[in-house]
Amino acid sequence: MDSVTQTIVNYIEQTDVANREDLLSVARIAFLDYLASLAPAENEQAVQDLARFIGAKSSIGSDVGHVMNSTVLSGKVISEGKIDLAIKNVFKADKALYYGFASHYLDFDDAQANLAGHFSTVLYSALLAVLEPTDTWNEFFRAYIIGAELEGIIGSLINPAHRTQGWHSTGTVGVIGAAAAIGALRGLHGESLAQLLSLAATQSAGMFFQSGTDGKSLHAGLAARNGVWAYELLQHTSLRTSTKPFDPERGWFKTIGNITVTSNDIASRWLAPGQLIDPGLWMKVHPYCSAAICGAEAAEIVAQRLYTSDSFLWDDIDRVTVHFPPGADAALRYTSPTTGREGQFSIEYVVYQVLAYGVVQDELFKIDTIDQSVRDYMSRIERVYDLPKVAQTERITKVTVTLKNGDTFTETVNNPKGSPNNPLTLEDIRIKLGLTLKADQIDRVIEAYTYTNEVEPFLQTLRGEGVLHV
């Protein structure tokens, strides 16, 4: 085992978060936010199609029934128009694939600046897939914190070059985090843990050109699945892999980023104070790329000054300028999106909505074709890069609206709702859960979440309320 891998293994084995309520509180709210991001996506056609495919594959040769005579939808077998029974033998790796894809599908899940990607969609999906009935919340959240810590540290070492080169770290780094979390939850040690990290690292993949398509969501699913698959492969076969995945001379960092990472680079960062605290998580109240959150809130503040019930602001707007620090809009790759899906990664589409309706309209991210008239409005929106450069962990955006009469309105935002310094509250998460569940269902979910010691009873409650089908 090389020195860097040994250091990572040691920290995974030895990390104790029992007295780190600051980390645990973020992990708890992040799990509820994960569920609130996953639940509404289960109604999407692509998510249901994946569930159908996974269920059909799992049904072959099983006691579930003849796959040719049944259809699997969100983990249920439907025959002759009614639900017969749940698919109970979905492979663990496929379960992780489904949860990762679904929880990231609407781009409603949390993000983190060092990673320049998404933690929870991969980590919680992988952990749910390998969960045992006796696993406790403390064990579950410890595993999540360890996976997040390793992902964030890796991100801090390889970004922004990794992102600007075109990689999507939710896939490339997420699979390593998934393996670390699984190893922590299942109690792997020494060379067994090193081999798990090794097999995960060699499966790093995910490119950012998939933004605006289902391929981006698939990155999260594949990262979770491949972490689980690596664990199962090593547990149930005689296959053995290298125990030097992070060797400074020829390992993952050198191959992926052409950088040399030392043991001290890991040790000096580990839980100091913790990636969930600094730089922390960005959580969303609307399903679009988190790089647009500051600009959206700035546009909302301007719109509130100008908006009246009988006005359409775009009739009075001459132009809109969105001010970024250099390179801060890299994830917002569409300046003239043609579909709602592409619009999730377009500051122009987000700002257009705010100035047209006063607030973002979530349903507009689902449309197949953006009308030409809307694209004409978006053509009045210009990006400029005249704000001072900020650290990778910071975000700031200014929006300037110039009216046809020459009046100008400007707002700058750097700590919008959902940012680490202005985090979502439990009540905010209740609102997100309300997109799928009724008030009494949410009450039962929150109560079960609060008063159970083991994870499985809570998951049974979720299934009873129509969440977590597979």
C-alpha positions as CSV (number, residue, x, y, z in Angstrom):
1,M,0.0,0.0,0.0
2,D,1.4,3.4,-0.9
3,S,1.6,6.2,1.7
4,V,-1.4,8.2,0.4
5,T,-3.7,5.3,0.2
6,Q,-2.5,4.2,3.6
7,T,-3.4,7.6,5.0
8,I,-6.8,7.6,3.5
9,V,-7.5,4.0,4.8
10,N,-6.3,5.1,8.3
11,Y,-8.7,8.0,8.4
12,I,-11.7,6.0,7.2
13,E,-11.0,3.4,9.8
14,Q,-10.3,5.8,12.7
15,T,-12.8,8.7,12.1
16,D,-15.2,9.0,15.0
17,V,-18.0,11.7,14.6
18,A,-19.9,10.8,17.8
19,N,-19.0,14.2,19.2
20,R,-19.3,16.2,16.0
21,E,-22.9,17.4,16.2
22,D,-22.0,20.1,13.7
23,L,-21.3,17.5,11.0
24,L,-24.1,15.2,12.1
25,S,-26.7,17.9,11.9
26,V,-25.8,18.7,8.3
27,A,-25.8,15.0,7.4
28,R,-29.4,14.7,8.9
29,I,-30.8,17.6,7.0
30,A,-28.9,16.5,3.8
31,F,-30.6,13.1,4.0
32,L,-34.1,14.6,4.2
33,D,-33.1,16.9,1.3
34,Y,-31.9,13.9,-0.7
35,L,-35.3,12.2,-0.2
36,A,-37.1,15.5,-1.1
37,S,-35.1,15.5,-4.3
38,L,-35.7,11.9,-5.1
39,A,-39.4,11.6,-4.4
40,P,-40.8,14.0,-7.1
41,A,-38.4,12.5,-9.7
42,E,-40.0,9.1,-9.3
43,N,-42.9,10.4,-11.4
44,E,-40.7,11.3,-14.3
45,Q,-40.9,9.1,-17.4
46,A,-37.1,8.5,-17.7
47,V,-36.9,7.5,-14.0
48,Q,-39.9,5.1,-14.4
49,D,-38.3,3.7,-17.5
50,L,-35.1,2.9,-15.6
51,A,-37.2,1.3,-12.8
52,R,-38.9,-0.8,-15.4
53,F,-35.6,-1.9,-16.9
54,I,-34.1,-2.7,-13.6
55,G,-37.2,-4.6,-12.4
56,A,-37.3,-6.6,-15.6
57,K,-33.7,-7.5,-15.4
58,S,-34.1,-8.5,-11.7
59,S,-37.2,-10.6,-12.5
60,I,-35.5,-12.9,-14.9
61,G,-35.0,-16.3,-13.3
62,S,-36.6,-15.1,-10.0
63,D,-39.8,-16.0,-8.2
64,V,-41.4,-12.6,-9.1
65,G,-43.1,-13.8,-12.2
66,H,-42.7,-14.0,-15.9
67,V,-41.2,-10.7,-17.1
68,M,-42.8,-11.0,-20.5
69,N,-46.2,-10.7,-19.0
70,S,-45.6,-7.9,-16.5
71,T,-44.3,-4.4,-16.4
72,V,-42.2,-3.0,-13.6
73,L,-42.9,0.6,-12.7
74,S,-41.0,2.3,-9.8
75,G,-40.3,-1.1,-8.4
76,K,-43.8,-2.5,-8.6
77,V,-44.9,-5.3,-10.8
78,I,-48.1,-4.3,-12.7
79,S,-50.2,-7.0,-14.3
80,E,-53.6,-6.5,-15.9
81,G,-53.7,-2.9,-14.6
82,K,-53.1,-3.5,-10.9
83,I,-50.1,-3.8,-8.6
84,D,-49.4,-7.4,-7.7
85,L,-46.3,-7.3,-5.5
86,A,-43.1,-5.4,-5.0
87,I,-39.9,-6.4,-6.6
88,K,-37.9,-7.6,-3.6
89,N,-34.8,-9.0,-5.3
90,V,-33.5,-6.0,-7.1
91,F,-29.7,-6.3,-7.2
92,K,-28.0,-4.0,-4.7
93,A,-25.9,-2.3,-7.5
94,D,-29.0,-1.7,-9.6
95,K,-30.8,-0.3,-6.5
96,A,-27.9,2.2,-6.1
97,L,-28.1,3.0,-9.9
98,Y,-31.8,3.8,-9.6
99,Y,-31.6,5.9,-6.5
100,G,-28.6,7.9,-7.8
101,F,-30.3,8.5,-11.2
102,A,-33.6,9.5,-9.6
103,S,-32.2,11.7,-6.8
104,H,-30.1,13.7,-9.3
105,Y,-32.7,13.6,-12.2
106,L,-34.3,17.0,-11.4
107,D,-31.0,18.6,-10.4
108,F,-32.8,19.4,-7.1
109,D,-30.1,17.8,-4.9
110,D,-27.3,19.4,-3.0
111,A,-24.0,20.5,-4.4
112,Q,-20.6,21.4,-2.9
113,A,-18.0,23.9,-4.1
114,N,-14.8,22.0,-3.6
115,L,-16.2,19.0,-5.3
116,A,-17.8,21.1,-8.0
117,G,-20.5,18.4,-8.0
118,H,-23.0,16.6,-5.9
119,F,-22.4,14.6,-2.7
120,S,-25.6,13.2,-1.4
121,T,-27.1,11.8,-4.6
122,V,-24.2,9.3,-4.8
123,L,-23.4,8.7,-1.2
124,Y,-26.9,8.1,0.2
125,S,-27.9,6.1,-2.9
126,A,-24.9,3.7,-2.3
127,L,-25.5,3.5,1.4
128,L,-29.2,2.7,1.0
129,A,-28.3,-0.1,-1.4
130,V,-25.9,-1.9,1.1
131,L,-27.9,-1.1,4.3
132,E,-28.5,-3.9,6.7
133,P,-31.6,-4.1,8.9
134,T,-29.6,-3.5,12.1
135,D,-27.6,-0.5,10.9
136,T,-28.1,2.6,13.1
137,W,-28.4,6.2,12.2
138,N,-25.0,6.9,13.8
139,E,-23.3,4.3,11.6
140,F,-25.2,5.5,8.5
141,F,-24.3,9.2,9.0
142,R,-20.7,8.4,10.0
143,A,-20.3,6.6,6.7
144,Y,-21.9,9.5,4.8
145,I,-19.6,12.0,6.5
146,I,-16.5,10.0,5.7
147,G,-17.5,9.7,2.0
148,A,-18.3,13.4,1.8
149,E,-15.0,14.3,3.5
150,L,-12.9,12.3,1.1
151,E,-14.8,13.6,-2.0
152,G,-14.5,17.2,-0.8
153,I,-10.8,16.8,-0.1
154,I,-10.2,15.2,-3.5
155,G,-12.2,18.0,-5.1
156,S,-10.1,20.7,-3.4
157,L,-6.9,19.1,-4.8
158,I,-8.0,18.6,-8.4
159,N,-10.3,21.5,-9.1
160,P,-10.8,23.8,-10.9
161,A,-8.6,22.1,-13.5
162,H,-10.6,18.9,-13.3
163,R,-13.9,20.7,-14.0
164,T,-12.6,23.0,-16.7
165,Q,-11.0,20.1,-18.5
166,G,-14.5,18.7,-18.9
167,W,-14.9,16.1,-16.2
168,H,-18.1,15.8,-14.1
169,S,-16.8,15.1,-10.6
170,T,-20.2,13.7,-9.4
171,G,-19.2,10.7,-11.5
172,T,-15.4,10.7,-11.4
173,V,-14.9,11.4,-7.7
174,G,-18.4,10.2,-6.5
175,V,-17.5,6.6,-7.1
176,I,-14.5,6.9,-4.8
177,G,-16.6,8.6,-2.1
178,A,-19.2,5.8,-2.5
179,A,-16.6,3.2,-1.9
180,A,-15.3,5.0,1.2
181,A,-18.8,5.3,2.6
182,I,-19.6,1.7,2.0
183,G,-16.3,0.6,3.4
184,A,-16.9,2.6,6.5
185,L,-20.5,1.3,7.0
186,R,-19.6,-2.3,6.4
187,G,-16.4,-2.1,8.6
188,L,-13.7,-2.9,6.0
189,H,-10.1,-2.5,7.1
190,G,-6.6,-2.4,5.8
191,E,-5.9,-4.0,2.4
192,S,-9.6,-4.9,1.9
193,L,-10.5,-1.3,2.2
194,A,-7.6,-0.2,-0.1
195,Q,-8.8,-2.7,-2.7
196,L,-12.3,-1.4,-2.6
197,L,-11.1,2.2,-3.1
198,S,-8.8,0.9,-5.9
199,L,-11.6,-0.8,-7.8
200,A,-13.8,2.2,-7.4
201,A,-11.0,4.6,-8.5
202,T,-10.4,2.7,-11.7
203,Q,-14.1,3.2,-12.7
204,S,-13.9,7.0,-12.5
205,A,-16.0,8.4,-15.3
206,G,-18.4,11.2,-16.2
207,M,-18.0,14.1,-18.6
208,F,-19.6,17.5,-18.4
209,F,-20.9,17.5,-22.0
210,Q,-23.8,15.5,-20.7
211,S,-25.2,18.5,-18.9
212,G,-28.7,19.2,-20.0
213,T,-29.4,15.6,-20.8
214,D,-30.2,12.4,-18.8
215,G,-26.6,11.4,-19.1
216,K,-25.7,13.9,-16.3
217,S,-28.1,12.2,-13.9
218,L,-26.8,8.8,-15.0
219,H,-23.3,9.8,-13.8
220,A,-24.7,9.9,-10.2
221,G,-26.4,6.5,-10.7
222,L,-23.3,4.9,-12.2
223,A,-21.0,6.3,-9.5
224,A,-23.3,4.8,-6.8
225,R,-23.8,1.5,-8.6
226,N,-20.1,1.1,-9.3
227,G,-19.2,1.7,-5.7
228,V,-21.7,-1.0,-4.6
229,W,-20.6,-3.4,-7.4
230,A,-17.0,-3.0,-6.4
231,Y,-17.9,-3.9,-2.8
232,E,-19.9,-7.0,-3.8
233,L,-17.3,-8.2,-6.3
234,L,-14.6,-8.1,-3.7
235,Q,-16.8,-9.7,-1.1
236,H,-18.1,-12.6,-3.2
237,T,-15.2,-13.4,-5.5
238,S,-11.5,-14.2,-5.3
239,L,-10.7,-11.2,-7.5
240,R,-8.0,-9.0,-6.0
241,T,-6.8,-5.5,-7.2
242,S,-4.0,-3.1,-6.7
243,T,-3.6,-1.7,-3.2
244,K,-1.9,1.4,-4.5
245,P,-4.8,3.5,-6.1
246,F,-3.4,6.8,-4.9
247,D,0.3,6.1,-5.4
248,P,1.9,9.6,-5.9
249,E,3.9,8.5,-8.9
250,R,1.4,6.5,-11.0
251,G,-1.9,6.6,-9.1
252,W,-5.3,8.2,-9.6
253,F,-4.3,11.8,-8.9
254,K,-1.4,11.6,-11.4
255,T,-3.5,9.9,-14.0
256,I,-6.6,12.1,-13.7
257,G,-5.1,15.4,-12.9
258,N,-1.4,15.1,-13.5
259,I,-0.7,16.3,-10.0
260,T,1.3,14.9,-7.1
261,V,-0.6,14.5,-3.9
262,T,1.1,13.6,-0.6
263,S,-0.1,12.1,2.6
264,N,0.1,15.5,4.2
265,D,-2.3,16.9,1.6
266,I,-4.9,14.5,3.0
267,A,-4.0,14.6,6.7
268,S,-3.9,18.4,6.9
269,R,-7.4,18.7,5.5
270,W,-9.2,15.8,7.1
271,L,-12.2,17.1,9.2
272,A,-10.5,20.4,9.6
273,P,-13.2,21.4,10.2
274,G,-15.0,19.1,7.7
275,Q,-16.2,19.4,4.1
276,L,-19.8,19.5,5.2
277,I,-19.0,22.7,7.3
278,D,-16.4,24.4,5.2
279,P,-17.2,25.1,2.4
280,G,-20.5,23.3,3.2
281,L,-23.5,22.3,1.1
282,W,-25.6,24.2,-1.3
283,M,-29.2,23.1,-1.2
284,K,-31.9,24.1,-3.6
285,V,-35.4,25.4,-3.6
286,H,-35.7,25.1,-7.4
287,P,-34.4,22.4,-9.7
288,Y,-31.6,24.1,-11.6
289,C,-27.8,24.2,-11.4
290,S,-26.6,25.7,-8.2
291,A,-24.3,28.0,-10.1
292,A,-27.4,30.0,-11.0
293,I,-28.7,30.4,-7.4
294,C,-27.1,33.8,-6.7
295,G,-28.2,35.3,-10.0
296,A,-31.7,34.0,-9.6
297,E,-32.1,35.6,-6.2
298,A,-30.6,38.8,-7.4
299,A,-33.1,38.9,-10.3
300,E,-36.0,38.1,-7.8
301,I,-35.0,41.1,-5.7
302,V,-35.0,43.4,-8.7
303,A,-38.3,41.9,-10.0
304,Q,-39.9,42.6,-6.7
305,R,-39.1,46.3,-7.0
306,L,-40.5,46.5,-10.5
307,Y,-43.3,43.9,-10.6
308,T,-47.0,44.7,-10.5
309,S,-49.9,42.4,-11.0
310,D,-50.8,43.8,-14.4
311,S,-47.3,44.2,-15.8
312,F,-45.1,42.1,-18.0
313,L,-41.6,43.3,-17.2
314,W,-40.1,42.2,-20.5
315,D,-42.3,44.8,-22.2
316,D,-40.3,47.5,-20.4
317,I,-36.8,45.8,-20.3
318,D,-34.2,46.9,-22.8
319,R,-31.4,44.6,-21.6
320,V,-30.2,42.5,-18.6
321,T,-26.6,42.1,-17.6
322,V,-25.5,39.2,-15.4
323,H,-22.1,39.9,-13.8
324,F,-19.9,37.0,-12.8
325,P,-16.3,36.6,-11.5
326,P,-14.1,35.1,-14.3
327,G,-15.1,31.4,-14.9
328,A,-17.8,31.3,-12.3
329,D,-20.5,30.4,-14.9
330,A,-18.7,27.4,-16.3
331,A,-21.5,25.0,-15.2
332,L,-24.1,27.2,-16.9
333,R,-23.1,26.1,-20.4
334,Y,-26.3,27.0,-22.3
335,T,-26.7,30.7,-23.3
336,S,-29.6,30.0,-25.6
337,P,-31.2,26.7,-24.5
338,T,-33.7,25.0,-26.7
339,T,-35.2,22.6,-24.1
340,G,-36.2,22.9,-20.4
341,R,-33.6,20.4,-19.6
342,E,-30.9,22.5,-21.1
343,G,-32.5,25.5,-19.3
344,Q,-31.5,24.0,-16.0
345,F,-28.0,24.9,-16.9
346,S,-28.7,28.4,-18.3
347,I,-28.6,31.6,-16.3
348,E,-30.5,33.2,-19.2
349,Y,-33.4,30.9,-18.9
350,V,-33.5,31.2,-15.1
351,V,-33.4,35.0,-15.2
352,Y,-35.9,35.2,-18.0
353,Q,-38.4,33.2,-15.8
354,V,-37.9,35.4,-12.8
355,L,-38.4,38.6,-14.8
356,A,-41.4,37.2,-16.6
357,Y,-43.2,35.7,-13.6
358,G,-41.6,37.2,-10.5
359,V,-40.2,33.8,-9.4
360,V,-38.8,30.7,-11.1
361,Q,-41.4,28.3,-12.6
362,D,-40.2,24.8,-11.9
363,E,-42.5,23.2,-14.6
364,L,-40.7,25.2,-17.3
365,F,-37.7,23.0,-16.9
366,K,-39.7,20.0,-18.1
367,I,-40.8,21.4,-21.5
368,D,-39.5,19.7,-24.6
369,T,-39.1,22.9,-26.7
370,I,-38.5,26.5,-25.5
371,D,-40.6,28.9,-27.6
372,Q,-38.8,31.2,-30.0
373,S,-40.4,34.2,-28.3
374,V,-38.8,33.2,-25.0
375,R,-35.4,32.8,-26.7
376,D,-35.8,36.3,-28.2
377,Y,-36.3,37.6,-24.6
378,M,-33.2,35.6,-23.5
379,S,-31.2,37.3,-26.3
380,R,-31.4,40.5,-24.3
381,I,-29.5,38.9,-21.5
382,E,-25.7,39.3,-21.5
383,R,-23.0,37.7,-19.4
384,V,-20.0,39.8,-18.4
385,Y,-17.1,38.9,-16.2
386,D,-16.3,42.1,-14.3
387,L,-16.6,40.9,-10.7
388,P,-13.3,40.2,-8.9
389,K,-12.1,36.6,-8.9
390,V,-13.2,34.7,-5.8
391,A,-12.1,31.5,-4.2
392,Q,-13.4,28.2,-5.5
393,T,-15.6,27.9,-2.4
394,E,-17.3,31.3,-2.9
395,R,-20.1,32.5,-5.2
396,I,-21.3,35.9,-6.1
397,T,-23.5,37.3,-8.9
398,K,-24.8,40.7,-9.8
399,V,-27.8,41.4,-12.0
400,T,-28.4,44.7,-13.7
401,V,-31.7,45.4,-15.4
402,T,-31.9,48.4,-17.7
403,L,-35.4,49.6,-18.7
404,K,-36.3,51.1,-22.1
405,N,-36.7,54.5,-20.3
406,G,-33.1,54.3,-19.2
407,D,-33.7,53.5,-15.5
408,T,-31.3,50.9,-14.1
409,F,-31.8,48.5,-11.2
410,T,-28.9,46.4,-9.8
411,E,-28.7,43.7,-7.1
412,T,-25.7,41.6,-5.9
413,V,-26.1,38.3,-4.0
414,N,-23.5,36.1,-2.5
415,N,-25.4,34.2,0.3
416,P,-28.7,33.2,-1.2
417,K,-31.2,30.9,0.4
418,G,-29.8,27.4,0.5
419,S,-26.2,28.5,0.6
420,P,-23.9,27.3,3.5
421,N,-24.3,30.7,5.2
422,N,-28.0,30.8,4.7
423,P,-29.0,27.1,4.9
424,L,-32.3,25.5,4.3
425,T,-34.3,24.8,7.5
426,L,-36.4,21.8,8.3
427,E,-39.5,23.9,7.3
428,D,-37.9,24.5,3.9
429,I,-37.3,20.7,3.5
430,R,-41.0,20.2,4.4
431,I,-41.9,22.4,1.5
432,K,-39.8,20.3,-0.8
433,L,-41.3,17.1,0.5
434,G,-44.7,18.7,-0.1
435,L,-44.1,18.5,-3.8
436,T,-44.8,14.8,-3.4
437,L,-46.4,14.1,0.0
438,K,-49.4,15.5,1.8
439,A,-49.0,17.3,5.1
440,D,-50.1,14.4,7.2
441,Q,-47.6,12.1,5.3
442,I,-44.8,14.6,6.0
443,D,-45.7,14.7,9.6
444,R,-45.4,10.9,9.8
445,V,-42.1,10.9,7.9
446,I,-40.6,13.5,10.2
447,E,-41.8,11.8,13.3
448,A,-40.4,8.5,12.2
449,Y,-37.1,10.2,11.3
450,T,-36.9,11.8,14.7
451,Y,-37.8,8.9,16.9
452,T,-36.1,5.8,15.4
453,N,-32.6,4.5,16.3
454,E,-32.2,2.1,13.4
455,V,-32.5,3.2,9.7
456,E,-34.7,0.4,8.4
457,P,-37.9,1.2,10.4
458,F,-37.7,4.7,8.9
459,L,-37.3,3.3,5.4
460,Q,-40.4,1.2,6.0
461,T,-42.3,4.3,6.9
462,L,-41.1,6.0,3.7
463,R,-42.2,3.0,1.6
464,G,-45.6,3.1,3.3
465,E,-45.9,6.7,2.3
466,G,-45.0,6.0,-1.3
467,V,-41.3,6.9,-1.3
468,L,-38.4,4.5,-2.0
469,H,-40.1,2.0,-4.3
470,V,-37.1,0.0,-5.5
